Amino acid sequence: MDISGLQQQTRLIVHQKITMMVNRYVVHVVQPDGSPGEVVAFAEQKRLAFKEQVTLYTDESRQRVLGGFKARNVLDVTGEYDVTDHDGAPIGVFRKDFSRSLLRSTWHLRQPGLPTYTGSERNPAVAILRRFSDSLSWLPYHFDFSVGASIAFSVERMWGLRDRYAVTIRDPRLDRRLIIAMAVALDALQAR
């Protein structure tokens, strides 16, 4: 799918595939019946990497780069990640809000020319429960990214044995590559 076609999408599904040394993510568009459709992105995250970097490809063949994100610093609790396109040009930035994330995970996302979007776990009670018990890590968490009361996009963890996320996009101005990077990061970086 070309960039203009990707930019028209309002619903995506992110599937995580776990292997020994890398986490893999496959991103599909959503068919009208709700089932996964065409693959629009594929990502790999190496575990225990010294400096976090994830490349987004157009599909599992890894022949064409769609974009990616990379940590600015090696160790930083308020890690800031630059999101770039296939040529390395900046698309946006996201970062974790460390102090607000102590009780309820919170992220900030910026795209040039647009306001800063803040994404927090939707359910404060679930967020607190997950903080105090590792055995409750299976609880699904949902993030809403908004400016004020206007939700721009949501990432919802779906029930199941493997991690799957439904992404709903309401703000047509947001670059879908930035949203895909943020959705992958929510799984890949959430426990850090």
DRENRO-281031 format. One record per residue (C-alpha): residue number from 0; residue in three letters; chain; x, y, z. Coordinates in Angstrom, 1 decimal. Example, Ala and Ser with C-alpha at 12.3 -4.5 7.8 and 13.67 -1.06 7.14 Angstrom:
<rs>
(0,"ALA","A",(12.3,-4.5,7.8))
(1,"SER","A",(13.7,-1.1,7.1))
</rs>
This chain:
<rs>
(0,"MET","A",(0.0,0.0,0.0))
(1,"ASP","A",(1.4,3.4,-0.8))
(2,"ILE","A",(1.6,6.3,1.7))
(3,"SER","A",(-1.5,8.1,0.5))
(4,"GLY","A",(-3.5,4.9,0.8))
(5,"LEU","A",(-2.1,4.2,4.3))
(6,"GLN","A",(-2.9,7.8,5.3))
(7,"GLN","A",(-6.6,7.1,4.5))
(8,"GLN","A",(-6.9,4.3,7.0))
(9,"THR","A",(-8.9,4.8,10.2))
(10,"ARG","A",(-8.5,1.4,11.7))
(11,"LEU","A",(-5.5,-0.9,12.1))
(12,"ILE","A",(-4.7,-4.1,14.0))
(13,"VAL","A",(-1.2,-4.7,15.4))
(14,"HIS","A",(-0.2,-8.4,16.1))
(15,"GLN","A",(2.9,-9.3,18.1))
(16,"LYS","A",(4.9,-12.4,17.2))
(17,"ILE","A",(7.3,-13.4,20.0))
(18,"THR","A",(10.5,-15.2,19.1))
(19,"MET","A",(13.7,-15.9,21.1))
(20,"MET","A",(15.7,-12.8,20.4))
(21,"VAL","A",(13.2,-10.3,18.8))
(22,"ASN","A",(9.7,-9.1,19.1))
(23,"ARG","A",(8.0,-8.9,15.8))
(24,"TYR","A",(4.9,-6.8,15.0))
(25,"VAL","A",(2.7,-7.1,12.0))
(26,"VAL","A",(0.2,-4.3,11.2))
(27,"HIS","A",(-2.9,-4.9,9.1))
(28,"VAL","A",(-5.6,-2.6,7.9))
(29,"VAL","A",(-9.1,-3.6,9.1))
(30,"GLN","A",(-11.6,-5.0,6.6))
(31,"PRO","A",(-15.2,-3.7,6.7))
(32,"ASP","A",(-16.2,-7.0,8.5))
(33,"GLY","A",(-13.6,-6.3,11.2))
(34,"SER","A",(-11.1,-8.9,10.1))
(35,"PRO","A",(-7.4,-8.2,9.4))
(36,"GLY","A",(-6.8,-7.1,5.8))
(37,"GLU","A",(-3.6,-6.1,3.9))
(38,"VAL","A",(-0.3,-5.9,5.8))
(39,"VAL","A",(0.9,-2.3,5.9))
(40,"ALA","A",(3.8,-2.5,8.3))
(41,"PHE","A",(6.2,-5.0,9.8))
(42,"ALA","A",(8.6,-4.2,12.7))
(43,"GLU","A",(11.2,-6.0,14.7))
(44,"GLN","A",(12.5,-5.0,18.1))
(45,"LYS","A",(15.7,-6.6,19.4))
(46,"ARG","A",(15.5,-7.5,23.1))
(47,"LEU","A",(18.1,-6.1,25.5))
(48,"ALA","A",(19.3,-3.6,22.9))
(49,"PHE","A",(21.8,-1.0,24.2))
(50,"LYS","A",(19.9,1.9,22.5))
(51,"GLU","A",(16.3,1.2,21.4))
(52,"GLN","A",(15.7,1.3,17.7))
(53,"VAL","A",(12.9,-0.2,15.7))
(54,"THR","A",(12.6,-0.2,11.9))
(55,"LEU","A",(9.2,-0.3,10.3))
(56,"TYR","A",(9.1,-2.1,6.9))
(57,"THR","A",(6.2,-2.2,4.4))
(58,"ASP","A",(5.8,-6.0,4.9))
(59,"GLU","A",(7.5,-9.1,6.3))
(60,"SER","A",(9.9,-9.4,3.4))
(61,"ARG","A",(11.8,-6.4,4.9))
(62,"GLN","A",(12.7,-5.1,1.4))
(63,"ARG","A",(11.3,-1.6,1.7))
(64,"VAL","A",(11.5,0.7,4.8))
(65,"LEU","A",(8.4,2.5,5.8))
(66,"GLY","A",(10.0,4.4,8.7))
(67,"GLY","A",(11.1,3.8,12.3))
(68,"PHE","A",(11.8,5.1,15.7))
(69,"LYS","A",(15.0,5.5,17.7))
(70,"ALA","A",(15.8,6.6,21.3))
(71,"ARG","A",(17.7,9.8,21.6))
(72,"ASN","A",(19.7,8.7,24.6))
(73,"VAL","A",(20.9,5.3,25.9))
(74,"LEU","A",(19.4,5.4,29.4))
(75,"ASP","A",(16.7,8.0,30.1))
(76,"VAL","A",(13.6,7.4,32.2))
(77,"THR","A",(11.7,10.1,30.2))
(78,"GLY","A",(13.0,8.5,26.9))
(79,"GLU","A",(12.4,10.6,23.9))
(80,"TYR","A",(12.1,8.8,20.5))
(81,"ASP","A",(12.5,10.3,17.1))
(82,"VAL","A",(10.2,8.9,14.4))
(83,"THR","A",(11.5,9.1,10.8))
(84,"ASP","A",(10.3,8.2,7.4))
(85,"HIS","A",(12.0,5.8,4.9))
(86,"ASP","A",(14.6,8.4,4.0))
(87,"GLY","A",(15.4,9.4,7.7))
(88,"ALA","A",(13.4,12.6,7.5))
(89,"PRO","A",(11.6,13.5,10.8))
(90,"ILE","A",(7.9,12.6,11.1))
(91,"GLY","A",(7.5,13.3,14.8))
(92,"VAL","A",(8.5,12.5,18.4))
(93,"PHE","A",(7.1,10.6,21.3))
(94,"ARG","A",(8.2,10.4,24.9))
(95,"LYS","A",(7.1,8.8,28.2))
(96,"ASP","A",(6.0,11.1,31.0))
(97,"PHE","A",(7.9,9.5,33.8))
(98,"SER","A",(6.2,11.2,36.8))
(99,"ARG","A",(2.7,10.7,35.5))
(100,"SER","A",(3.5,7.1,34.5))
(101,"LEU","A",(4.2,6.1,38.1))
(102,"LEU","A",(0.5,5.4,38.6))
(103,"ARG","A",(-1.0,5.7,35.1))
(104,"SER","A",(1.2,5.3,32.0))
(105,"THR","A",(1.3,8.5,30.0))
(106,"TRP","A",(3.0,9.3,26.7))
(107,"HIS","A",(3.3,12.5,24.7))
(108,"LEU","A",(3.3,12.5,20.9))
(109,"ARG","A",(4.2,15.5,18.6))
(110,"GLN","A",(4.0,15.9,14.9))
(111,"PRO","A",(5.3,19.1,13.3))
(112,"GLY","A",(2.5,21.7,12.8))
(113,"LEU","A",(0.1,19.9,15.2))
(114,"PRO","A",(-0.5,20.2,19.0))
(115,"THR","A",(1.1,17.8,21.4))
(116,"TYR","A",(-1.2,14.7,22.0))
(117,"THR","A",(-1.2,13.1,25.4))
(118,"GLY","A",(-2.0,9.4,25.7))
(119,"SER","A",(-2.9,7.9,29.0))
(120,"GLU","A",(-4.2,4.5,30.1))
(121,"ARG","A",(-8.0,4.8,29.9))
(122,"ASN","A",(-8.9,3.0,33.1))
(123,"PRO","A",(-7.0,4.4,36.2))
(124,"ALA","A",(-8.1,1.4,38.4))
(125,"VAL","A",(-6.6,-1.1,35.9))
(126,"ALA","A",(-3.5,1.0,35.7))
(127,"ILE","A",(-3.0,1.0,39.4))
(128,"LEU","A",(-3.8,-2.8,39.7))
(129,"ARG","A",(-1.2,-3.6,37.1))
(130,"ARG","A",(1.5,-1.6,39.0))
(131,"PHE","A",(1.1,-3.6,42.1))
(132,"SER","A",(0.9,-7.1,40.8))
(133,"ASP","A",(3.0,-8.8,38.1))
(134,"SER","A",(0.4,-11.6,38.0))
(135,"LEU","A",(-2.1,-9.0,36.6))
(136,"SER","A",(0.0,-8.1,33.6))
(137,"TRP","A",(-2.5,-9.9,31.4))
(138,"LEU","A",(-5.1,-7.2,32.1))
(139,"PRO","A",(-5.8,-5.3,28.9))
(140,"TYR","A",(-4.8,-1.7,28.8))
(141,"HIS","A",(-6.2,0.9,26.5))
(142,"PHE","A",(-4.7,4.3,25.6))
(143,"ASP","A",(-6.5,7.3,24.3))
(144,"PHE","A",(-4.4,10.1,22.7))
(145,"SER","A",(-6.0,13.5,22.8))
(146,"VAL","A",(-5.7,17.2,22.9))
(147,"GLY","A",(-8.1,18.3,25.7))
(148,"ALA","A",(-11.3,16.3,25.4))
(149,"SER","A",(-10.9,15.5,21.7))
(150,"ILE","A",(-9.5,11.9,21.2))
(151,"ALA","A",(-7.2,11.8,18.1))
(152,"PHE","A",(-6.5,8.0,18.3))
(153,"SER","A",(-6.8,5.0,20.5))
(154,"VAL","A",(-4.8,1.8,21.0))
(155,"GLU","A",(-6.7,-1.0,22.7))
(156,"ARG","A",(-5.2,-4.3,23.8))
(157,"MET","A",(-7.5,-7.1,22.7))
(158,"TRP","A",(-8.1,-10.2,24.8))
(159,"GLY","A",(-6.2,-13.3,23.7))
(160,"LEU","A",(-3.2,-15.5,24.2))
(161,"ARG","A",(-1.0,-13.2,22.1))
(162,"ASP","A",(-0.7,-9.4,22.2))
(163,"ARG","A",(-3.0,-7.8,19.7))
(164,"TYR","A",(-4.0,-4.2,19.5))
(165,"ALA","A",(-6.9,-2.4,17.8))
(166,"VAL","A",(-5.9,1.1,16.6))
(167,"THR","A",(-8.7,3.6,15.9))
(168,"ILE","A",(-7.7,6.9,14.2))
(169,"ARG","A",(-10.0,9.9,14.4))
(170,"ASP","A",(-7.7,12.8,13.5))
(171,"PRO","A",(-7.0,12.6,9.7))
(172,"ARG","A",(-4.0,15.0,10.0))
(173,"LEU","A",(-1.9,12.5,12.0))
(174,"ASP","A",(0.7,10.6,10.0))
(175,"ARG","A",(-0.2,6.9,10.1))
(176,"ARG","A",(3.5,6.0,10.3))
(177,"LEU","A",(3.8,8.0,13.6))
(178,"ILE","A",(0.7,6.2,14.9))
(179,"ILE","A",(2.0,2.8,14.0))
(180,"ALA","A",(5.4,3.6,15.7))
(181,"MET","A",(3.5,4.7,18.8))
(182,"ALA","A",(1.3,1.6,18.8))
(183,"VAL","A",(4.4,-0.7,18.5))
(184,"ALA","A",(6.2,1.3,21.2))
(185,"LEU","A",(3.3,0.9,23.6))
(186,"ASP","A",(3.9,-2.9,23.6))
(187,"ALA","A",(7.7,-2.8,23.1))
(188,"LEU","A",(8.5,-0.1,25.7))
(189,"GLN","A",(5.6,-0.2,28.1))
(190,"ALA","A",(7.3,-2.2,30.8))
(191,"ARG","A",(10.3,0.0,30.9))
</rs>
